[in-house]
């Protein structure tokens, strides 16, 4: 019985790995209108706080935003699997 549990767990972990590999290969290439609007709103709020301290404003960088979005999606997928287990 113990071996069955271990084997089942190994299968789940392997399946999780395959799932994350597939998800990470489907990386976001463009942002939809809602995402762009949210990015601009958050950047404006952040820059308003920066201006209080006389610091330069930040600009959006699509490559950095895309990388952050993809990493966040990978983390969300991992959390989903841990909740199921």
Backbone bond lengths (Angstrom), bond angles and torsions (degrees), N, CA, C in turn:
res aa  C-N    CA-C-N  psi(-1)  N-CA   C-N-CA  omega(-1)  CA-C   N-CA-C  phi
1 X - - - 1.454 - - 1.532 111.13 -
2 X 1.350 116.88 -40.13 1.457 119.51 179.47 1.522 110.95 -61.28
3 X 1.318 117.03 -41.59 1.457 120.23 -179.68 1.518 111.84 -63.74
4 X 1.339 116.94 -34.67 1.460 120.32 177.52 1.522 111.18 -63.64
5 X 1.331 117.31 -41.72 1.467 121.81 178.91 1.523 110.30 -64.17
6 X 1.340 116.33 -44.91 1.456 120.05 -179.83 1.527 110.07 -63.46
7 X 1.294 117.07 -43.23 1.452 121.46 179.73 1.530 110.60 -63.01
8 X 1.306 116.53 -41.59 1.468 120.89 178.41 1.520 110.14 -62.84
9 X 1.327 116.30 -42.62 1.463 120.72 179.09 1.525 110.63 -63.71
10 X 1.325 117.93 -43.35 1.461 121.89 178.22 1.525 110.87 -59.67
11 X 1.309 116.93 -40.25 1.467 121.16 178.37 1.522 111.08 -64.19
12 X 1.334 116.66 -40.58 1.461 120.46 179.61 1.520 110.30 -65.33
13 X 1.319 117.31 -44.93 1.464 120.96 179.67 1.526 110.68 -62.91
14 X 1.320 117.09 -43.17 1.459 121.05 178.97 1.529 110.37 -63.81
15 X 1.322 117.20 -42.49 1.457 121.04 178.09 1.529 110.38 -61.85
16 X 1.323 116.56 -40.26 1.463 121.02 178.27 1.523 110.11 -61.25
17 X 1.326 116.51 -43.92 1.454 120.84 178.96 1.529 110.81 -60.38
18 X 1.310 117.11 -45.92 1.467 120.52 179.16 1.517 111.06 -62.02
19 X 1.344 116.44 -42.01 1.457 120.85 -179.69 1.525 110.71 -61.72
20 X 1.328 117.19 -45.59 1.461 120.60 179.70 1.518 111.50 -64.82
21 X 1.303 117.41 -34.91 1.459 120.57 178.20 1.520 110.65 -64.26
22 X 1.318 116.17 -42.48 1.460 120.34 179.48 1.522 110.27 -66.92
23 X 1.332 116.79 -44.41 1.467 120.67 -178.87 1.520 110.47 -63.26
24 X 1.327 117.63 -43.50 1.457 119.67 -177.77 1.523 111.78 -68.09
25 X 1.317 117.68 -23.49 1.458 119.45 177.80 1.534 111.42 -78.67
26 X 1.328 116.69 -17.75 1.464 121.13 177.20 1.523 109.63 -98.50
27 X 1.305 116.90 60.87 1.457 120.46 -175.50 1.523 110.65 -77.12
28 X 1.339 113.48 149.48 1.467 119.66 -179.77 1.528 109.50 -64.36
29 X 1.313 116.09 133.09 1.457 120.31 178.25 1.524 110.51 -102.66
30 X 1.319 116.84 -36.31 1.458 120.71 178.63 1.518 108.84 -136.00
31 X 1.306 115.32 160.96 1.456 120.78 178.22 1.520 108.98 -103.90
32 X 1.326 115.61 143.53 1.463 119.70 178.05 1.524 108.84 -79.68
33 X 1.328 116.03 168.43 1.458 122.03 -174.90 1.521 111.82 -55.94
34 X 1.317 117.79 -43.12 1.457 120.97 -179.67 1.526 111.10 -61.28
35 X 1.332 116.36 -42.54 1.466 120.16 179.81 1.524 111.25 -64.88
36 X 1.329 117.25 -41.51 1.470 121.41 178.14 1.533 110.09 -61.68
37 X 1.320 115.93 -43.52 1.468 120.09 179.92 1.530 110.13 -62.50
38 X 1.325 117.26 -44.76 1.455 121.54 179.28 1.534 110.73 -62.32
39 X 1.315 116.76 -42.80 1.470 120.81 178.87 1.530 110.73 -59.75
40 X 1.333 116.18 -46.50 1.476 119.99 -179.70 1.520 111.37 -63.44
41 X 1.346 116.73 -42.60 1.463 120.09 -179.75 1.531 111.09 -62.29
42 X 1.323 116.71 -45.73 1.467 120.16 -179.44 1.529 111.16 -66.62
43 X 1.317 116.54 -38.68 1.459 120.21 177.84 1.526 110.79 -64.22
44 X 1.328 117.05 -42.01 1.466 120.50 178.60 1.521 111.74 -62.18
45 X 1.318 116.77 -43.27 1.468 120.45 178.29 1.525 109.62 -63.35
46 X 1.316 115.93 -46.66 1.469 120.38 -179.27 1.527 110.71 -60.72
47 X 1.328 116.56 -44.79 1.459 120.05 -179.30 1.523 112.30 -67.61
48 X 1.327 117.35 -30.07 1.469 118.62 177.05 1.529 110.24 -65.71
49 X 1.317 117.15 -38.03 1.470 120.25 175.27 1.533 110.86 -67.55
50 X 1.315 117.32 -39.40 1.464 120.43 178.66 1.522 110.77 -63.68
51 X 1.331 117.14 -36.52 1.470 119.95 -178.20 1.533 111.77 -65.38
52 X 1.314 117.68 -26.07 1.473 120.87 177.15 1.516 111.46 -62.49
53 X 1.319 116.14 -25.53 1.465 121.42 -178.71 1.531 112.03 -108.44
54 X 1.331 114.82 18.72 1.472 122.45 177.04 1.528 112.15 54.98
55 X 1.316 116.84 40.50 1.469 120.55 176.39 1.521 109.33 -106.76
56 X 1.302 115.05 157.14 1.467 119.55 -178.28 1.527 110.89 -68.04
57 X 1.313 114.10 152.95 1.462 120.33 178.02 1.520 110.50 -76.10
58 X 1.338 115.13 151.07 1.454 121.17 173.37 1.522 108.98 -86.86
59 X 1.322 115.74 157.09 1.460 122.55 173.45 1.515 108.13 -119.17
60 X 1.319 116.24 152.09 1.460 120.26 176.29 1.521 109.91 -73.63
61 X 1.306 114.97 141.64 1.458 122.03 175.63 1.529 106.53 -125.07
62 X 1.327 116.82 115.15 1.466 121.08 -176.36 1.528 112.51 -59.24
63 X 1.326 117.60 -39.59 1.468 119.71 -179.49 1.519 110.96 -64.57
64 X 1.313 116.96 -43.51 1.459 120.69 179.26 1.532 110.79 -67.01
65 X 1.331 116.41 -42.21 1.469 120.78 178.84 1.522 111.19 -63.08
66 X 1.315 116.72 -42.21 1.461 121.75 179.99 1.530 110.49 -64.65
67 X 1.317 116.14 -43.14 1.461 120.92 179.35 1.529 110.62 -63.06
68 X 1.321 116.75 -43.79 1.469 121.07 178.75 1.528 110.97 -64.45
69 X 1.325 116.99 -41.18 1.462 121.30 179.76 1.527 110.80 -63.51
70 X 1.318 117.23 -43.63 1.462 121.07 -179.92 1.522 111.46 -65.68
71 X 1.329 117.16 -40.98 1.460 120.64 179.10 1.530 110.46 -65.59
72 X 1.320 115.93 -41.69 1.461 120.33 178.18 1.523 111.04 -61.36
73 X 1.323 116.62 -39.87 1.462 120.65 178.31 1.528 111.02 -64.47
74 X 1.322 117.13 -39.89 1.465 120.49 177.49 1.524 110.61 -62.61
75 X 1.334 117.14 -43.54 1.471 120.47 178.28 1.526 111.04 -63.08
76 X 1.320 117.00 -42.50 1.461 120.71 179.44 1.521 110.76 -61.94
77 X 1.316 116.98 -39.92 1.466 120.61 178.66 1.519 111.05 -66.16
78 X 1.323 117.38 -38.84 1.467 120.59 178.37 1.531 110.29 -64.76
79 X 1.305 116.91 -42.88 1.468 120.98 -179.95 1.522 109.63 -62.84
80 X 1.320 117.52 -40.31 1.456 121.62 178.02 1.529 110.59 -56.61
81 X 1.323 116.50 -43.68 1.468 120.18 -179.20 1.519 111.77 -68.16
82 X 1.335 117.26 -38.46 1.463 119.49 -179.60 1.519 111.26 -68.49
83 X 1.309 117.40 -31.40 1.465 120.45 177.55 1.513 110.00 -69.15
84 X 1.327 118.44 -38.47 1.456 122.88 179.62 1.524 110.39 -65.37
85 X 1.329 115.78 -41.27 1.474 119.69 -178.62 1.493 107.35 -70.00
